[in-house]
């Protein structure tokens, strides 16, 4: 593993940083306050090829590797975590899964326009009663001729309120448990498919995170992704890549909060000196910088392992576990360094603190990551 970025990756990082600072960051506070999905950010990201970063050009992607993908998500999340996770879902959970497993017809309809960013996708696994225990999902799909009839509800679906299509996990044979789960591609506008209420969340206010409900929703059998009964395996393998993206998002949030705290510590005066001159603040900044760098290296190691073609479940879980918990520590300290101003919505660290919290929860809680890591450690 080469720790130095290639010239191509360095140029990509510079380009995305300029976009993030010039276009994304100026609207971050506004969309956090309004909850408005950042369609213009998404459109401009698509123009830069950021909606299918690691897909080959012939599939409509940008042709980069997963290290590049991690760089992009980190840089965008440094400016706005909502925009970062929107792009993460589009890239890793939706587009990459269909590219990996879709038929030619599915790729033409459900991948190409999404890879180009002309349409938005979402990933619907979680249900009100099925989070960490995804195998307990209750959304059913009964086959009737050349259609599945889908009934059930999905919850906490990022991009759900604006998505043109959803990758939905359903039980086609409840008696088989996890071996009876299948994956279906369902278009917005299909009769019986409704977008439910938008969740009122602590952070990530602009992600169109909603319920999706299905009532006698007829889906063509040709929209099934992979074989019937393979959905649970598809979901778990997809989450490995998703966890790399969330680890990168957490690293970006922490980097943004660190930079805000560093700048504030240099200009804030107390007892006649900038607070950056006080050892207590210096130690906090030193710990923050060290942990961010460690997380970044773990993220890039996981991305490199993914690009190698080898299993990367443990590396993804390690990166996600450490980066998400690190982001919560760093944003906590960033608020502390700001003092009362850190508690004000007028300062970015308040938003970053709220946004960081969910990184320990979605795409596998910290407790689930520890179980995954332990299972690999015990195999050795």
C-alpha positions as semicolon CSV with decimal commas, in nm:
position;residue;x (nm);y (nm);z (nm)
1;X;0,000;0,000;0,000
2;X;0,144;0,336;-0,113
3;X;0,050;0,613;0,129
4;X;0,129;0,889;-0,122
5;X;-0,157;1,007;-0,340
6;X;-0,105;0,976;-0,713
7;X;-0,095;1,290;-0,929
8;X;-0,447;1,204;-1,047
9;X;-0,575;1,167;-0,690
10;X;-0,406;1,490;-0,583
11;X;-0,570;1,678;-0,870
12;X;-0,906;1,523;-0,784
13;X;-0,868;1,623;-0,418
14;X;-0,783;1,981;-0,515
15;X;-1,075;2,003;-0,757
16;X;-1,326;1,864;-0,507
17;X;-1,195;2,088;-0,229
18;X;-1,242;2,394;-0,448
19;X;-1,595;2,279;-0,529
20;X;-1,670;2,206;-0,162
21;X;-1,539;2,541;-0,041
22;X;-1,688;2,743;-0,324
23;X;-2,027;2,578;-0,372
24;X;-2,111;2,339;-0,088
25;X;-1,983;2,511;0,226
26;X;-2,158;2,845;0,166
27;X;-2,498;2,667;0,172
28;X;-2,428;2,423;0,455
29;X;-2,582;2,637;0,731
30;X;-2,879;2,733;0,513
31;X;-2,980;2,378;0,425
32;X;-2,923;2,263;0,782
33;X;-3,170;2,527;0,897
34;X;-3,426;2,471;0,620
35;X;-3,391;2,096;0,572
36;X;-3,397;2,152;0,196
37;X;-3,238;1,874;-0,011
38;X;-2,936;2,033;-0,187
39;X;-3,039;1,959;-0,547
40;X;-2,803;2,221;-0,688
41;X;-2,509;2,074;-0,497
42;X;-2,603;1,731;-0,633
43;X;-2,633;1,860;-0,989
44;X;-2,294;2,030;-0,979
45;X;-2,137;1,724;-0,816
46;X;-2,273;1,517;-1,103
47;X;-2,111;1,752;-1,353
48;X;-1,778;1,680;-1,183
49;X;-1,837;1,303;-1,204
50;X;-1,893;1,261;-0,830
51;X;-2,209;1,049;-0,851
52;X;-2,028;0,731;-0,963
53;X;-1,666;0,794;-0,875
54;X;-1,532;0,438;-0,872
55;X;-1,737;0,301;-1,161
56;X;-1,566;0,255;-1,499
57;X;-1,628;0,516;-1,766
58;X;-1,813;0,268;-1,988
59;X;-2,070;0,231;-1,708
60;X;-2,114;0,607;-1,684
61;X;-1,872;0,649;-1,395
62;X;-1,562;0,863;-1,347
63;X;-1,320;0,569;-1,362
64;X;-1,139;0,637;-1,034
65;X;-1,057;0,389;-0,757
66;X;-1,205;0,361;-0,408
67;X;-0,924;0,559;-0,248
68;X;-1,036;0,845;-0,472
69;X;-1,393;0,784;-0,364
70;X;-1,290;0,811;0,003
71;X;-1,104;1,135;-0,072
72;X;-1,413;1,283;-0,237
73;X;-1,651;1,192;0,046
74;X;-1,407;1,329;0,304
75;X;-1,364;1,660;0,122
76;X;-1,738;1,710;0,067
77;X;-1,820;1,613;0,428
78;X;-1,558;1,856;0,556
79;X;-1,784;2,126;0,413
80;X;-2,130;1,969;0,455
81;X;-2,200;1,627;0,602
82;X;-2,550;1,612;0,452
83;X;-2,414;1,648;0,100
84;X;-2,141;1,397;0,184
85;X;-2,379;1,118;0,283
86;X;-2,614;1,191;-0,009
87;X;-2,324;1,126;-0,246
88;X;-2,207;0,826;-0,043
89;X;-2,546;0,656;-0,080
90;X;-2,563;0,735;-0,452
91;X;-2,214;0,598;-0,510
92;X;-2,164;0,296;-0,289
93;X;-2,504;0,170;-0,182
94;X;-2,696;0,228;-0,502
95;X;-2,478;0,259;-0,815
96;X;-2,200;0,019;-0,722
97;X;-2,444;-0,254;-0,619
98;X;-2,629;-0,243;-0,951
99;X;-2,303;-0,228;-1,145
100;X;-2,179;-0,534;-0,959
101;X;-2,493;-0,747;-0,985
102;X;-2,732;-0,597;-1,239
103;X;-2,829;-0,740;-1,575
104;X;-2,755;-0,542;-1,891
105;X;-3,116;-0,426;-1,903
106;X;-3,107;-0,321;-1,536
107;X;-2,783;-0,132;-1,587
108;X;-2,930;0,057;-1,882
109;X;-3,242;0,160;-1,691
110;X;-3,140;0,171;-1,326
111;X;-2,769;0,252;-1,344
112;X;-2,661;0,465;-1,640
113;X;-2,874;0,776;-1,569
114;X;-2,799;0,744;-1,196
115;X;-2,424;0,715;-1,253
116;X;-2,443;1,034;-1,457
117;X;-2,635;1,203;-1,176
118;X;-2,943;1,261;-1,389
119;X;-3,147;1,058;-1,141
120;X;-3,113;0,986;-0,767
121;X;-3,115;0,646;-0,600
122;X;-3,163;0,519;-0,247
123;X;-3,103;0,201;-0,048
124;X;-3,397;0,065;0,151
125;X;-3,298;-0,202;0,403
126;X;-3,388;-0,066;0,749
127;X;-3,740;-0,099;0,888
128;X;-3,903;0,038;1,204
129;X;-3,837;-0,292;1,386
130;X;-3,533;-0,411;1,185
131;X;-3,214;-0,210;1,220
132;X;-2,907;-0,395;1,341
133;X;-3,098;-0,721;1,295
134;X;-3,166;-0,667;0,926
135;X;-3,271;-1,029;0,880
136;X;-3,585;-0,948;1,081
137;X;-3,735;-0,734;0,808
138;X;-4,109;-0,773;0,751
139;X;-4,158;-0,616;0,408
140;X;-4,284;-0,901;0,192
141;X;-4,289;-0,970;-0,180
142;X;-4,523;-1,244;-0,302
143;X;-4,467;-1,362;-0,656
144;X;-4,772;-1,368;-0,879
145;X;-4,680;-1,462;-1,234
146;X;-4,426;-1,213;-1,367
147;X;-4,468;-0,967;-1,080
148;X;-4,395;-0,944;-0,710
149;X;-4,661;-0,785;-0,491
150;X;-4,478;-0,585;-0,224
151;X;-4,619;-0,479;0,114
152;X;-4,438;-0,317;0,404
153;X;-4,256;-0,010;0,532
154;X;-3,895;0,102;0,523
155;X;-3,752;0,362;0,763
156;X;-3,463;0,609;0,782
157;X;-3,399;0,601;0,407
158;X;-3,143;0,864;0,305
159;X;-3,241;1,025;-0,029
160;X;-3,581;0,855;0,011
161;X;-3,781;1,174;-0,033
162;X;-3,625;1,260;-0,369
163;X;-3,511;0,924;-0,510
164;X;-3,621;0,819;-0,857
165;X;-3,564;0,453;-0,770
166;X;-3,502;0,247;-0,458
167;X;-3,306;-0,072;-0,402
168;X;-3,549;-0,244;-0,167
169;X;-3,486;-0,555;0,041
170;X;-3,791;-0,778;0,085
171;X;-3,879;-1,119;0,221
172;X;-3,983;-1,347;-0,065
173;X;-3,990;-1,653;0,164
174;X;-4,039;-1,560;0,532
175;X;-4,000;-1,923;0,643
176;X;-3,637;-1,917;0,524
177;X;-3,536;-1,619;0,736
178;X;-3,229;-1,443;0,598
179;X;-3,210;-1,699;0,314
180;X;-3,554;-1,586;0,202
181;X;-3,459;-1,221;0,146
182;X;-3,439;-1,077;-0,206
183;X;-3,354;-0,738;-0,357
184;X;-3,588;-0,547;-0,588
185;X;-3,545;-0,226;-0,786
186;X;-3,861;-0,018;-0,751
187;X;-3,924;0,305;-0,941
188;X;-4,081;0,613;-0,790
189;X;-4,433;0,647;-0,922
190;X;-4,504;0,274;-0,920
191;X;-4,863;0,233;-0,795
192;X;-4,863;0,141;-0,428
193;X;-4,519;0,297;-0,364
194;X;-4,546;0,602;-0,139
195;X;-4,294;0,831;0,024
196;X;-4,380;0,874;0,391
197;X;-4,294;1,134;0,650
198;X;-3,952;1,294;0,659
199;X;-3,764;1,216;0,979
200;X;-3,690;1,504;1,217
201;X;-3,333;1,431;1,312
202;X;-3,062;1,566;1,540
203;X;-2,833;1,628;1,244
204;X;-2,801;1,575;0,869
205;X;-3,115;1,779;0,819
206;X;-3,094;1,801;0,438
207;X;-3,080;1,435;0,337
208;X;-3,448;1,377;0,248
209;X;-3,449;1,091;0,502
210;X;-3,798;0,938;0,492
211;X;-4,016;0,636;0,532
212;X;-4,103;0,441;0,218
213;X;-4,423;0,238;0,218
214;X;-4,552;-0,029;-0,018
215;X;-4,916;-0,134;-0,043
216;X;-4,991;-0,406;-0,299
217;X;-4,711;-0,258;-0,507
218;X;-4,655;-0,465;-0,823
219;X;-4,291;-0,492;-0,928
220;X;-4,181;-0,683;-1,241
221;X;-3,973;-0,995;-1,173
222;X;-3,717;-0,852;-1,416
223;X;-3,648;-0,584;-1,152
224;X;-3,509;-0,839;-0,907
225;X;-3,138;-0,786;-0,847
226;X;-2,957;-1,119;-0,832
227;X;-3,126;-1,448;-0,760
228;X;-3,422;-1,490;-0,530
229;X;-3,304;-1,552;-0,174
230;X;-2,965;-1,381;-0,218
231;X;-3,074;-1,040;-0,092
232;X;-2,923;-1,071;0,254
233;X;-2,580;-1,154;0,111
234;X;-2,614;-0,861;-0,130
235;X;-2,703;-0,628;0,156
236;X;-2,409;-0,731;0,374
237;X;-2,154;-0,711;0,091
238;X;-2,290;-0,370;-0,009
239;X;-2,259;-0,240;0,348
240;X;-1,887;-0,315;0,347
241;X;-1,838;-0,048;0,081
242;X;-2,089;0,178;0,249
243;X;-1,891;0,166;0,572
244;X;-1,582;0,294;0,392
245;X;-1,790;0,589;0,278
246;X;-1,926;0,662;0,626
247;X;-1,574;0,637;0,771
248;X;-1,462;0,892;0,512
249;X;-1,761;1,111;0,598
250;X;-1,674;1,098;0,969
251;X;-1,313;1,188;0,892
252;X;-1,428;1,485;0,686
253;X;-1,661;1,611;0,959
254;X;-1,376;1,587;1,211
255;X;-1,133;1,764;0,979
256;X;-1,376;2,049;0,929
257;X;-1,440;2,082;1,302
258;X;-1,066;2,072;1,378
259;X;-0,996;2,351;1,131
260;X;-1,270;2,565;1,283
261;X;-1,135;2,504;1,635
262;X;-0,777;2,576;1,532
263;X;-0,870;2,907;1,370
264;X;-1,084;3,007;1,668
265;X;-0,810;2,917;1,919
266;X;-0,565;3,141;1,734
267;X;-0,790;3,449;1,742
268;X;-0,982;3,409;2,069
269;X;-0,822;3,607;2,352
270;X;-0,835;3,511;2,722
271;X;-0,625;3,652;3,003
272;X;-0,443;3,867;2,749
273;X;-0,337;3,583;2,518
274;X;-0,478;3,377;2,231
275;X;-0,615;3,060;2,386
276;X;-0,397;2,859;2,146
277;X;-0,105;2,954;2,372
278;X;-0,252;2,761;2,664
279;X;-0,129;2,407;2,707
280;X;-0,477;2,267;2,777
281;X;-0,594;2,386;2,434
282;X;-0,272;2,275;2,266
283;X;-0,313;1,923;2,401
284;X;-0,670;1,910;2,276
285;X;-0,563;2,022;1,929
286;X;-0,275;1,774;1,927
287;X;-0,505;1,484;2,014
288;X;-0,758;1,593;1,752
289;X;-0,494;1,612;1,478
290;X;-0,350;1,274;1,573
291;X;-0,684;1,095;1,574
292;X;-0,793;1,246;1,242
293;X;-0,474;1,132;1,075
294;X;-0,510;0,782;1,219
295;X;-0,869;0,760;1,093
296;X;-0,772;0,883;0,747
297;X;-0,507;0,612;0,719
298;X;-0,754;0,343;0,827
299;X;-1,006;0,465;0,570
300;X;-0,752;0,460;0,289
301;X;-0,630;0,116;0,394
302;X;-0,985;-0,017;0,371
303;X;-1,034;0,150;0,032
304;X;-0,705;0,006;-0,092
305;X;-0,809;-0,340;0,026
306;X;-1,141;-0,299;-0,157
307;X;-0,959;-0,209;-0,479
308;X;-0,732;-0,514;-0,442
309;X;-1,032;-0,743;-0,491
310;X;-0,979;-0,915;-0,155
311;X;-1,237;-0,931;0,125
312;X;-1,234;-0,605;0,317
313;X;-1,513;-0,654;0,572
314;X;-1,282;-0,629;0,872
315;X;-1,088;-0,333;0,733
316;X;-1,413;-0,150;0,656
317;X;-1,551;-0,214;1,004
318;X;-1,228;-0,106;1,172
319;X;-1,223;0,217;0,972
320;X;-1,590;0,287;1,035
321;X;-1,569;0,211;1,408
322;X;-1,262;0,422;1,472
323;X;-1,348;0,713;1,243
324;X;-1,704;0,752;1,372
325;X;-1,605;0,745;1,738
326;X;-1,312;0,974;1,662
327;X;-1,542;1,225;1,490
328;X;-1,759;1,243;1,800
329;X;-1,456;1,307;2,021
330;X;-1,312;1,570;1,788
331;X;-1,637;1,761;1,740
332;X;-1,694;1,749;2,118
333;X;-1,355;1,913;2,171
334;X;-1,417;2,163;1,891
335;X;-1,733;2,279;2,068
336;X;-1,543;2,293;2,399
337;X;-1,267;2,509;2,250
338;X;-1,530;2,750;2,120
339;X;-1,685;2,774;2,467
340;X;-2,033;2,928;2,465
341;X;-2,000;3,011;2,095
342;X;-1,965;2,640;2,021
343;X;-2,318;2,599;2,153
344;X;-2,450;2,859;1,911
345;X;-2,610;2,763;1,581
346;X;-2,423;3,054;1,424
347;X;-2,096;2,860;1,444
348;X;-2,029;2,559;1,217
349;X;-1,898;2,337;1,498
350;X;-2,246;2,317;1,650
351;X;-2,378;2,164;1,325
352;X;-2,075;1,939;1,290
353;X;-2,122;1,811;1,645
354;X;-2,481;1,711;1,565
355;X;-2,391;1,565;1,226
356;X;-2,112;1,348;1,369
357;X;-2,337;1,166;1,613
358;X;-2,513;0,947;1,360
359;X;-2,190;0,811;1,213
360;X;-2,175;0,575;1,512
361;X;-2,526;0,452;1,432
362;X;-2,606;0,416;1,063
363;X;-2,464;0,151;0,830
364;X;-2,396;-0,057;1,137
365;X;-2,369;0,073;1,493
366;X;-2,036;0,073;1,676
367;X;-2,155;-0,236;1,861
368;X;-2,219;-0,417;1,532
369;X;-1,875;-0,312;1,402
370;X;-1,715;-0,464;1,709
371;X;-1,902;-0,788;1,649
372;X;-1,784;-0,796;1,287
373;X;-1,424;-0,724;1,386
374;X;-1,431;-0,985;1,662
375;X;-1,567;-1,248;1,423
376;X;-1,271;-1,192;1,191
377;X;-1,018;-1,178;1,475
378;X;-1,145;-1,508;1,615
379;X;-1,107;-1,678;1,277
380;X;-0,733;-1,616;1,281
